[in-house]
Amino acid sequence: MTAASHQPEPPAPSSERSESPRHDLAAQEASKSDPIPSTKGSLGINLMLAVVALALGGGGVWWVLGESGGDIGATRLRQIEQARRLLEAGRPDQALNQVADIRDDGPGAAEAMRIAGQALIALEDYGGARNALERSVILNPNQPQVFQLLAALALGASDAQRGADYLERAAQLDPNQPRTWRALGIVRHQLGESAASVDAYQKALALAPDDWAVRVNLIAGLLDLTRLDEASQALAQAEMLRPGDSMILGLRARLALAEGKLDEALTLADQCLQADPKNLDALSTRARLAIQHDDPHTAKALYQRLLEIDSENLGALQALAAAARAAGDAETARDAAQRHRDVTNRRRAMDDLVQQIAQNPDDPRPRHQLGLLAVEANQTTLAVDSFQAALMVDPKFEPAREQLRQLARRFPNQAPSGLLDRLGTNATPIIARPPATESETQPIPLDP
């Protein structure tokens, strides 16, 4: 979930990537209305909604009574059936009691552990749920839905790499589920694995061609990889589906610039900005064209607009410093250089915390610290996700709960939401921005 679980990816054709997640169809509104969860009860509710959405793509609960190879004894069959009914009836504590004495590896044990895991999720015992579900797939590895649940738990606990691994297992076992590929595309992008992300989105789109968010994510990923021919074909298909869509106009402008079609890029960027003044692709394209036309004053103004939307964009901060210097505005250049330095240091600290989370999956403190850095960066959604993740690991970790209370007081009118809810929605959010490229983290001299 964090900004940090990254390996370097190839830079986009532009000198400043739109790091604020273009893969989120709601990204350009996120800075105005990041959802803030209530601090009472929302964590368990959000997780239950999310795991059902991720595993099923809709309502209902999945069950497959019995595993292949052997009869389940009558008593055990009754226990499991009764546990299933109790869980469906919203009585997870009683469902858990029904399977609590099934501790062996005999027939039905894998399913009993699966039921126990879901019951423990409902009871907000996420560590116990993870243990039960891991035991279930040890007993019966052919359970893609259980791997989906494990992925949801890992992602909710800020462990993106483990979440990706579980999603990969689920996709291998059941490759015909577009929502699994969609979620995998999101997480691979977060990890900086652009090629793997594009591959997952291609598979998701092949299975669900009406998923507009995945289509847009795929195009953006192809442009990130400078696979321009494929991006051009994908854009043509998208434009036939939604002629004049502002997001597609912005991506077309970016493609035209990458292909050296400067007049076309300018026209497309201006058309896009008329429809959507906050489109990051169009702002970036327009600013780069201003630089090429030796107009640093216009470029400076455009980069400032872009950074009002995406304040953590390292490439845009670099470009703003250069444009301001060329325009003779030394103060703005120094300010951009200092902001670049601050953001770079914060991103590196986030990277370190993500590594700590992967190494210490049961420690809430790195997740809490990640949330504090996100608050500092005004990344409210990431902060909420991080504090919720700390509470998933340790429901008694009061510092994270207090931070959620403070966020709820700051944003009293926001609807509850968390990372796992968004994985199951059509908004297709990116959990965090992709990693910065090496060139983007090069320090800018404070005194030009």
C-alpha positions in Angstrom: 0.0 0.0 0.0 2.8 2.3 0.6 4.7 4.5 -1.6 7.7 2.5 -1.0 7.6 -1.1 -1.9 9.3 -0.5 -5.2 11.9 -1.5 -7.7 12.9 1.0 -10.3 10.8 1.1 -13.4 11.5 2.6 -16.9 10.6 6.3 -16.9 7.7 7.6 -18.9 8.3 9.5 -22.1 7.8 12.8 -20.2 10.5 14.3 -18.0 8.1 14.2 -15.1 5.8 11.2 -14.6 2.3 11.8 -13.4 3.0 10.0 -10.2 -0.3 10.8 -8.6 -1.9 7.6 -9.7 -3.2 7.9 -13.1 -4.4 4.4 -12.8 -7.1 5.6 -10.4 -10.0 7.0 -12.4 -10.9 9.1 -9.3 -7.3 10.2 -8.7 -7.7 13.8 -9.8 -10.5 14.3 -7.3 -8.7 12.4 -4.5 -6.9 15.4 -3.3 -10.2 17.1 -2.7 -12.1 14.3 -1.0 -10.0 11.6 0.5 -12.4 9.3 2.4 -11.8 9.2 6.1 -13.0 6.2 8.1 -14.9 6.4 11.3 -12.9 5.1 14.2 -15.4 2.6 15.5 -16.1 -0.6 13.8 -15.2 0.5 10.3 -12.1 -1.7 10.0 -13.8 -5.0 10.3 -16.7 -3.9 8.1 -14.5 -2.6 5.5 -12.4 -5.7 5.4 -15.4 -8.1 5.2 -16.8 -6.1 2.3 -13.5 -6.0 0.6 -12.6 -9.7 0.9 -16.1 -10.7 -0.4 -15.7 -8.2 -3.3 -12.2 -9.3 -4.1 -13.0 -13.0 -3.9 -16.3 -12.9 -5.7 -16.9 -9.7 -7.6 -20.3 -9.5 -6.1 -22.5 -10.5 -3.2 -22.8 -13.8 -1.6 -20.5 -16.2 0.1 -18.6 -19.0 -1.7 -18.6 -22.5 -0.4 -17.5 -25.9 -1.8 -18.4 -28.5 0.7 -15.8 -31.2 1.0 -12.5 -31.8 -0.8 -11.8 -34.5 -3.3 -10.6 -37.8 -2.1 -12.5 -39.3 0.7 -15.8 -39.1 2.6 -16.3 -36.7 5.4 -17.7 -38.4 8.5 -21.3 -37.6 9.2 -20.5 -35.7 12.4 -17.9 -33.6 10.7 -20.1 -32.9 7.7 -22.8 -31.7 10.1 -20.3 -29.5 11.9 -19.1 -27.9 8.7 -22.6 -27.4 7.3 -23.8 -25.9 10.6 -20.7 -23.6 10.7 -21.5 -22.5 7.1 -25.1 -21.6 8.0 -24.1 -19.7 11.1 -21.5 -17.7 9.3 -24.1 -16.8 6.5 -26.5 -15.8 9.3 -24.0 -13.4 10.7 -23.0 -15.4 13.8 -19.3 -15.9 13.3 -18.5 -16.6 16.9 -20.9 -19.6 16.9 -19.6 -20.7 13.5 -16.1 -20.7 14.9 -17.2 -22.8 17.8 -18.6 -25.4 15.4 -15.2 -26.1 13.8 -12.9 -25.3 16.8 -12.2 -28.9 17.6 -11.2 -29.8 14.0 -7.4 -29.7 14.4 -6.2 -32.7 12.3 -5.4 -33.0 8.6 -8.2 -35.4 7.9 -11.1 -35.0 5.4 -12.8 -31.6 5.7 -10.0 -30.0 7.7 -9.1 -27.6 5.0 -12.6 -26.4 4.7 -13.0 -26.1 8.4 -9.9 -23.9 8.5 -11.3 -21.8 5.7 -14.6 -21.3 7.7 -12.6 -20.5 10.8 -10.6 -17.9 8.9 -13.7 -16.2 7.6 -15.2 -16.2 11.0 -12.1 -14.7 12.5 -12.1 -12.0 9.9 -15.7 -11.1 10.9 -14.5 -11.1 14.6 -11.6 -8.8 13.6 -9.0 -11.3 14.7 -6.9 -10.8 11.5 -3.8 -12.6 12.8 -5.8 -15.6 13.7 -7.6 -15.5 10.4 -4.4 -15.4 8.5 -3.1 -18.4 10.5 -6.3 -20.4 9.8 -6.3 -19.6 6.1 -2.7 -20.4 5.7 -3.3 -23.8 7.3 -6.3 -24.3 5.0 -4.1 -23.9 1.8 -1.4 -26.1 3.3 -4.0 -28.9 3.6 -5.6 -28.1 0.2 -3.6 -25.8 -2.1 -6.3 -25.8 -4.8 -8.3 -23.0 -3.2 -8.0 -19.8 -5.3 -10.6 -18.0 -3.1 -8.6 -18.6 0.0 -5.5 -17.1 -1.6 -7.7 -14.1 -2.5 -8.6 -13.8 1.1 -5.0 -14.1 2.2 -4.1 -11.4 -0.4 -6.8 -9.1 1.0 -5.4 -9.6 4.6 -1.8 -9.0 3.4 -2.7 -5.8 1.5 -4.8 -4.5 4.4 -1.7 -5.0 6.6 0.5 -3.0 4.2 2.3 -6.0 3.0 2.1 -5.4 -0.8 4.7 -8.0 -1.8 3.0 -10.8 0.1 -0.4 -9.7 -1.2 0.9 -9.8 -4.8 2.3 -13.3 -4.2 -1.1 -14.5 -3.0 -2.9 -12.9 -5.9 -0.5 -14.6 -8.3 -1.3 -18.0 -6.7 -5.1 -17.3 -7.0 -4.7 -16.2 -10.6 -2.7 -19.3 -11.5 -5.4 -21.6 -9.9 -8.3 -19.8 -11.5 -7.1 -17.7 -14.4 -10.6 -16.8 -15.6 -11.4 -14.3 -12.8 -10.8 -10.8 -14.1 -11.0 -9.2 -10.7 -8.0 -11.1 -9.5 -6.0 -9.9 -12.5 -7.2 -6.4 -12.0 -6.1 -6.4 -8.3 -2.8 -7.9 -9.4 -2.3 -5.2 -11.9 -2.8 -2.6 -9.2 -0.4 -4.1 -6.8 2.3 -4.8 -9.4 2.1 -1.2 -10.4 2.5 -0.2 -6.7 5.6 -2.4 -6.5 7.1 -0.7 -9.5 6.8 -3.8 -11.7 5.3 -2.0 -14.7 5.7 -4.9 -17.2 4.0 -7.3 -14.8 1.3 -4.8 -14.1 0.6 -4.3 -17.8 0.5 -8.1 -18.3 -2.1 -8.4 -15.5 -4.2 -5.6 -16.9 -4.2 -7.2 -20.4 -5.5 -10.5 -18.9 -8.1 -8.6 -16.9 -9.3 -6.7 -20.0 -9.4 -9.8 -22.1 -11.8 -11.3 -19.6 -13.8 -8.1 -18.9 -13.6 -5.8 -21.9 -16.2 -3.4 -20.4 -13.9 -2.5 -17.5 -13.0 1.0 -18.4 -10.7 1.6 -15.5 -8.5 -1.4 -16.4 -8.4 -0.2 -20.0 -7.1 3.2 -19.0 -4.6 1.7 -16.6 -3.3 -0.5 -19.4 -2.8 2.4 -21.7 -1.0 4.4 -19.1 1.2 1.4 -18.3 2.1 0.9 -22.0 3.1 4.6 -22.2 5.2 4.2 -19.0 7.0 1.4 -20.8 7.3 3.4 -24.0 5.5 0.6 -25.9 4.1 3.2 -28.2 2.6 1.0 -31.0 0.6 -1.0 -28.5 -0.4 2.2 -26.7 -1.6 3.7 -30.0 -3.7 0.6 -30.8 -5.2 0.6 -27.3 -6.0 4.3 -27.4 -7.8 3.9 -30.8 -10.0 1.1 -29.3 -10.7 3.3 -26.2 -11.6 6.3 -28.3 -14.1 4.2 -30.3 -15.8 3.2 -27.0 -15.8 6.8 -25.5 -15.2 9.5 -28.1 -14.0 12.7 -26.6 -13.2 11.3 -23.1 -10.9 13.7 -21.4 -8.7 11.0 -19.9 -8.2 9.5 -23.3 -7.4 12.9 -24.7 -4.7 13.4 -22.1 -3.2 10.1 -22.9 -3.3 10.8 -26.6 -1.5 14.1 -26.0 1.2 12.2 -24.1 1.5 9.7 -26.9 1.7 12.4 -29.6 4.5 14.1 -27.7 6.4 10.8 -27.3 6.1 10.3 -31.1 7.4 13.8 -31.8 4.1 15.1 -33.1 4.3 18.4 -31.4 1.4 20.3 -33.0 -1.0 17.3 -32.5 0.2 17.0 -28.9 -0.5 20.7 -28.3 -4.0 20.5 -29.8 -4.9 17.4 -27.8 -3.6 18.8 -24.5 -5.5 22.0 -24.9 -8.7 20.1 -25.8 -8.2 18.0 -22.8 -7.6 20.9 -20.4 -10.7 22.6 -21.6 -12.7 19.6 -20.5 -10.7 18.8 -17.5 -8.3 21.5 -16.2 -6.8 19.1 -13.7 -5.7 16.3 -16.1 -2.2 15.5 -15.2 -1.2 14.1 -18.6 -2.4 17.2 -20.4 -0.7 19.6 -17.9 2.6 17.7 -18.2 2.4 17.6 -22.0 1.5 21.3 -22.2 4.3 22.3 -19.9 6.9 20.2 -21.8 5.8 21.8 -25.0 6.2 25.2 -23.5 9.8 24.3 -22.6 10.4 23.2 -26.1 9.1 26.5 -27.4 11.4 28.4 -25.1 8.6 29.7 -22.9 9.7 29.1 -19.4 7.2 31.5 -17.8 4.3 29.4 -19.2 6.0 26.2 -18.3 6.5 27.5 -14.7 2.8 28.3 -14.4 1.8 24.9 -15.7 4.1 23.0 -13.4 2.8 25.0 -10.5 -0.8 24.0 -11.5 0.3 20.3 -11.8 1.9 20.4 -8.3 -1.2 21.8 -6.8 -2.9 18.5 -7.8 0.1 16.2 -7.2 2.4 17.9 -4.7 4.7 14.9 -4.4 5.6 14.6 -8.1 9.4 14.6 -8.1 9.8 15.0 -11.8 7.5 18.0 -11.9 9.4 19.6 -9.0 12.6 19.1 -11.0 11.0 20.7 -14.1 9.6 23.6 -12.1 13.0 24.4 -10.6 14.5 24.4 -14.1 11.7 26.5 -15.6 11.8 29.0 -12.8 15.5 29.4 -13.1 15.2 30.0 -16.8 12.4 32.5 -16.2 14.7 34.4 -13.7 12.6 33.5 -10.7 15.3 32.4 -8.3 13.0 32.2 -5.3 10.6 29.7 -6.9 13.5 27.7 -8.1 15.0 27.5 -4.6 11.6 26.6 -3.2 11.1 23.8 -5.7 14.6 22.4 -5.0 13.9 22.3 -1.3 10.5 20.7 -1.8 12.2 18.1 -4.1 14.7 17.4 -1.4 12.0 17.0 1.3 9.8 14.7 -0.8 12.8 12.6 -1.8 13.8 12.1 1.8 10.3 11.3 2.8 9.9 8.8 0.0 13.1 7.1 1.0 11.9 6.9 4.6 8.7 5.3 3.3 10.7 2.8 1.3 12.6 1.8 4.5 9.4 1.4 6.4 7.9 -0.9 3.7 10.9 -3.1 4.0 10.4 -3.2 7.7 6.8 -4.1 7.3 7.7 -7.0 5.0 10.3 -8.2 7.5 8.1 -7.7 10.6 4.6 -8.6 9.5 3.2 -8.6 13.1 4.7 -5.3 14.2 2.2 -2.4 14.0 4.8 0.3 14.5 6.2 0.6 11.0 2.7 0.9 9.6 1.9 3.6 12.1 5.1 5.5 11.2 4.2 5.2 7.5 0.9 6.7 8.3 2.5 9.6 10.0 4.7 10.3 7.0 1.6 10.1 4.8 -0.1 12.7 7.0 3.0 14.9 6.6 2.7 14.6 2.9 -1.1 15.3 2.9 -1.7 11.8 1.5 -4.7 11.2 3.5 -5.9 8.0 1.9 -2.5 6.4 2.4 -2.4 7.6 6.0 -5.8 6.0 6.7 -4.8 2.8 5.1 -1.6 2.7 7.1 -3.3 3.4 10.5 -5.9 0.8 9.7 -3.2 -1.7 8.8 -1.5 -1.1 12.2 -4.8 -1.9 13.9 -5.3 -5.0 11.8 -2.0 -6.2 13.1 -2.7 -5.1 16.7 -6.2 -3.9 17.5 -4.9 -2.6 20.8 -2.3 -0.3 19.2 -3.8 3.0 20.5 -1.5 5.5 18.7 -2.9 4.4 15.3 -6.5 4.6 16.6 -5.8 8.1 17.9 -4.5 9.2 14.5 -7.7 7.9 12.9 -9.7 9.9 15.4 -7.7 13.0 14.5 -8.3 12.5 10.8 -12.0 12.0 11.4 -12.1 15.3 13.3 -10.2 17.0 10.5 -12.5 15.6 7.8 -15.9 15.1 9.6 -18.0 14.9 6.4 -16.0 12.2 4.6 -17.5 8.8 4.1 -15.7 5.7 5.6 -13.4 3.9 3.3 -10.2 2.0 3.3 -7.7 0.3 0.9 -9.5 -3.0 0.7 -12.9 -1.4 -0.1 -11.3 0.3 -3.0 -9.7 -2.8 -4.4 -13.2 -4.1 -5.1 -14.6 -0.9 -6.7 -14.7 0.2 -10.3 -12.4 3.2 -9.4 -9.4 0.8 -9.6 -7.2 2.8 -7.2 -3.6 2.5 -7.1 -2.6 1.8 -3.5 0.4 4.1 -3.8 2.4 5.9 -6.3 5.0 3.9 -8.2 8.7 4.3 -7.2 10.6 7.3 -8.3 13.2 6.7 -11.0 16.9 7.3 -10.2 16.9 10.5 -12.3 13.9 11.9 -10.4 15.7 11.6 -7.1 18.8 13.4 -8.1 19.2 16.5 -5.9 18.6 19.9 -7.3 21.1 22.6 -6.2 19.4 25.0 -3.7 21.3 27.9 -5.1 21.0 28.0 -8.9 
